[in-house]
Amino acid sequence: MSRRRLALFAVAAVLVLLFGGRWVALRYTEHVWFAELGQGARFRALFLRSVLWQAALFLAALAWYAAHTLAVYRSIGSVHLPRRLGGLEIDEAVPGRVLRGIALGVAGLLALATTYTFNDLGDYVALARHAAPFRLSEPVLQQDAAFYLATLPLLELLQLLAMISVLLATAISVGLYALTGSFTVTRRRLRITPHARTHVVVLLGALALVLAWGFHLDAYETVAGGGHHEGALTGVDRVVRIPASSALSLIALVVAAGSVLSLRWIRPALLLSLWATFGVAAVLGRLVIPVLADAWGAAANPTLQQTIAQYTDGFSRAGFGLLDLPVHNVGAGELRAESTAALEEAVQGVYAWSGEREIPARLLEEAGGDTSHTRVWTVSPVAVQAGGHERPAALAVSQTDPGAMARLVPRPRWTPLHRGAFAWAGEPVLIEAGLRTGALQYLASPGAADPAPTDTPVRRVQGRVRFLPRIAELGVVGPDESTFEEQGPGVMLGTFPRRLLLAWALQSPPLLDDHTSNADRILYWRDLPTRLARLYPFAAFDPARAVLAGGRLIWVADGYLMSGRFPLAEHVRWHGDDVNYLAAPYVVSVDAVNGLTRFFLRPGASAFAVSVAEAALAAPLAPDSMAPALRQELRYPTGLLGAQAAMIARRGIDGPGGAPWSLAWADSSAAGRDAALVQPTLAFIALEPPRVQAWQIVPLTDAAGTRLAGLLAASATAAGVPQLRVLRTDGPAAITPLAAISRIAATPLVQAAVAAAGSEAGSHRGRLFVVPAGGGLVYGQALYAPARTNEPFRMTTLVLLSGARLGLGADARTAVRSLMRGEGEGMSALITGEEMAQAQAAFLALDSARGAGDWERFGRAWSALRRALHLEAARAGARP
């Protein structure tokens, strides 16, 4: 063997070892991870399916590209390359086998690139094969909705594959013919050999067939969310664009046939005229005629417009599960004195940090004494029993922030990060989350009749919390952490070859040295975002929240199916994508200690959702297999609620032709808003007496933004069945949230309360909430301020507004009683003078600080009271 061949062989071996070995290590790592979760058979089936489809695609692409490169090779007589031999320069013929090898090599590279680009083809095929009928047919092209959600994406992918293959084959063939002299320009005329002409014409015929296929799919794509009104059909779509797509498809078929027939009657002018006619027809049918029809109102037939509006309204609601939506009326007038108890009960049930996610995390960080800021908190709303009623609480778990640890200088060693204290979550704590001022109050237990304050966090689970809700690095579990009852989780490191493959795939060299041993178990992909993305890539998931079920800490995540291909429906912006179909049929639970992962169907899930999961070989568990304690903790999916609120805001609730509504964002503009960013208010209230349950409430205004049109309230029954209600408001007292914020901010007593509670770090107005209670509506807002600079914000005052009344207090009870007495808006009308309003606010802050035992804030409020009553000036004037 020559040195040149030996060197080439060595380079090829190194490349195969690097890339092939890395691929083997990754596949092995995935396999043992799935096997540790009890899903080894599923991984093998998915892997085999993927490999078979990729192999079939590679062979088909190789045959296609090789047919064209070898066709070019056959047109080559001989190729001579200059070579210097001694002092002479001679032309040496290139052997035919070398040229043939080059042709096959080019075809192989193109086939590999095509296979890599379309490596998920098998998943699309499986989805189209397994998809269950949706039982909802659109009236334009008479196709079931499942065709658009499952089959149309496969057809689009195949058409794109065919288009890219034809264009690449054409480009490669034309380029090779130009290099070999089959294409030449002589005296400004293009000369082409008969062999090259035949090859190019065949490719043009194939291109015309692919374009005909594309135009045929255009009609379905227009119906499937491709309309020109927020994704929905317009009159021009129905009358012009869809028929034009069908006509262009027929024209493309004629062009394909004419191109092939031109091989027998070689008429370049005929071929050029066919393609020129096709190009003009495509421009007219796709661009010019539809634009002119839009401008001239050619499809403004009232009957057609009404029919399309009915289609759009019905399918837009169906795509988000809004058909047969219950509507109830709720008053918005003055509260009666006898409704005080009901109002107090409702306000006490409001979760304090709805829309204020950073505040509880900062308070917990301060209470734990974490000055390094290397840990992040996941705070999940839960309910506790207090005084015979459910009250809001928060279950909080801290974990190490990998980004913050990477910024530390010096960086902690590997062992503390991956098997020491930094690797695991902190002890879960349960804190009160009602609307009250003062320091955090830790609860003794989630089931206590009367929550008892303690000075330290309370441990809730036995064992380390190893599986985390946020991104986390790998962890190592030692053999001493296994017990007789429960073996430690993770993949056993075992022998050196296994450790080598795991270290290579995970890019973690310490798995090979004395940082670990063969008896250790390694936890990787243990955070919920990575874990769920690998196990169930067909679904999207909400951030995980913590629940206590059966004495275990469980992470629960709601799973979604989404698509932008639901027929005749408008789009909603959701997590950066335009979707017109969104459902939440799945629930995933992960045990925080041992990692047991279970995939459930939510009660009421459709057969289509089941078929999508089965297409990915993920057999979901029936809803009744969920433990009762876990089922009771199910909530309405927040991401779905945001999308539904956005669609209701666009369509209203009165059907086609009814007045649209608008989402009540925190500012005056909703343009370009993402529905996934909607933050509902969470309240544990008896919206449907007598059961108190967790309701998520989203306010909706009329389209003009002049009044509160209604509230969208969502919850789940005791069996976990989602339920959605629209509470339509009546009366002029239903002001918008923005108007309520302005009215609260303009009240002198509130301004004085802000000034009294302020500090050098400023103050913060919480997110306004609206709660139906006592036969009316109550608007509420919490005021926050830090005790000192660089300290977290604490609630200093709760402001309530209803009608013309406004009240302030340190908690729900005092604020409601202040509201019923009219100590805000009403008092300012009876007592004139800004100083008296400031004195009232200072006194309320003083009383609030005394009740909370916050003596530093008590001192600031005392000083504010003295200033308001001019006692400081009087004392200064009395001095000699």
Helices and strands as residue ranges (DSSP letters): H 3-15, I 16-20, H 21-36, H 40-74, E 80-85, E 88-93, H 96-117, H 121-130, H 145-146, I 147-151, H 152-180, E 183-186, E 189-192, H 194-223, H 235-236, I 237-241, H 242-261, H 268-283, I 284-288, H 289-296, H 302-319, E 327-330, G 337-339, H 340-348, H 358-367, E 375-386, E 389-400, H 402-407, H 414-418, G 421-423, E 429-432, E 475-477, G 479-481, E 491-492, H 496-506, G 509-512, E 521-523, H 528-535, E 540-541, E 545-549, E 552-563, E 572-574, E 577-579, E 581-591, E 597-601, H 607-615, G 623-625, H 628-631, H 638-651, E 661-663, G 675-677, E 681-688, E 691-702, E 708-716, E 722-729, H 737-746, H 748-757, E 764-765, E 769-773, E 776-786, E 793-802, E 805-809, H 812-821, H 825-830, H 834-852, H 855-868, H 871-878
